[in-house]
């Protein structure tokens, strides 16, 4: 676990170093507003882990899974934990969102985004600290969508491991959508993803320690058979 955290921190700083370069590539490849790409491919991915998708997941779990109480409690705990850290960061750390930085650094974001980004350093994206930061354009760090997506995926994968590839793909797609939309720097998305994953792991550890239960009904049947024999 410690090695994983060290690796996550190291990757954050690597992404941070190349935030501007990666955003320049985004503007060069996709332009100012990638409408078709975002609306038809990336757009739907951004909703994974957000209130509507979480509500749908909870309804399905409550309806079809006997373990629903444990799953719901774990997910709620993970959401609360992640939210406490997330909004502390958003409302105290001021960082330009990529589109806001471009607007700040050039008179014509539609044509001068790449040139404006090329003239700055990653440190220029940070504004400073403020106890109450209500300016949405300065709430880039960390990515809330990425956090929510990895909270949901992190919890559900524990109970439905057969869906791991799908869930992690959706979570990663949600995080990537914030970069594609120029609402977050890549390092913001990574920070949010790590936060969501750690919150999910913490909540799972808490409830598994208190109420250890078999993962599936099949496991429960095997255990009962072992006891009888």
Number of C-alpha atoms within 10 A of each C-alpha: 6 7 8 9 12 11 11 16 15 12 15 18 12 12 19 19 15 16 21 24 16 16 23 19 12 18 22 13 10 15 16 17 13 16 14 10 13 17 11 10 13 21 18 14 22 23 20 24 25 17 11 11 14 18 12 11 16 16 14 12 17 15 10 10 14 12 16 16 12 17 21 17 14 23 24 17 19 27 20 13 19 26 18 11 15 21 15 15 18 23 19 18 22 25 27 25 22 25 19 18 21 22 17 13 17 16 12 12 20 14 14 16 24 21 14 20 23 12 9 12 13 14 10 12 22 16 12 10 13 12 10 12 17 13 12 14 16 23 23 25 25 28 28 27 25 32 32 32 30 30 31 27 27 26 26 20 16 16 17 13 12 10 14 16 12 13 23 17 14 21 28 21 21 29 30 22 24 23 20 22 23 22 20 30 31 26 23 26 29 25 22 27 28 20 25 32 23 20 29 30 17 18 24 21 13 14 16 13 10 8 9 10 13 13 13 13 12 10 12 13 11 10 12 11 10 9 7 6 5
